[in-house]
Amino acid sequence: MLPWYVPDFEPPFLSGQLLLSMPGMADPRFARVVIAMCVHDENGALGLVVNQPMPGLSVPELMRTLEIDPQATPERPVLNGGPVEPSRGFVLHSPDYEGESTIMVGMKWGLTATLDVLRDIAAGKGPSRWLSTLGYTGWGPGQLESEMASHGWQQAPGDTRLIFDTPVEARWEQAFAGLGINVGQLSATPGRA
């Protein structure tokens, strides 16, 4: 047996990590995306795309649509979190905020899907760092593992600076750069050495 071979090895769950779509991703909805993984276990996975702004929709506009006075909410785009339930809202945020329905993902970030977090942001009582999405990305049991085995995704550390501080349009390239990978040298076709 090879010294590095571990029989029946199961890959670690990806909650709190980032998924980066590889060039050549078959589904155009996921071209050049960064996904913050929030839930991943034997039942499936859920994550939010954190680098696809929804054209013409800002967080204050979304708040007004929901009859929330945005007060001093900063002008930020609402992001397309993924193709599943595209009318459902989520706020990915720093762990300094926890609402009743918040899912804490380690101590990296929280995920809240109730209007309370938007009301708290508008009132200046929300998380210190946050982004808002509509929709999410989901996988059934074993589906994500299969996609990763077919070279659709690259795993990256869950870097909160990338999620909250890096400009939206630079996140995909910067995530690869953090791994020491120049995206200009990636091929859309996997091969074997």
Secondary structure, 3 states (H helix, E strand, C coil): CCCCCCCCCCCCCCCCCEEEECCCCCCHHHCCCEEEEEEEECCEEEEEECCCEEEEEEHHHHHHHCCCCCCCCCCCEEEECCCEEEEEEEEEECCCCCCCCCEEECCCEEEECCHHHHHHHHCCCCCCCEEEEEEEEEECCCHHHHHHHCCCEEEECCCHHHHHHCCHHHHHHHHHHHCCCCHHHCCCCCCCC
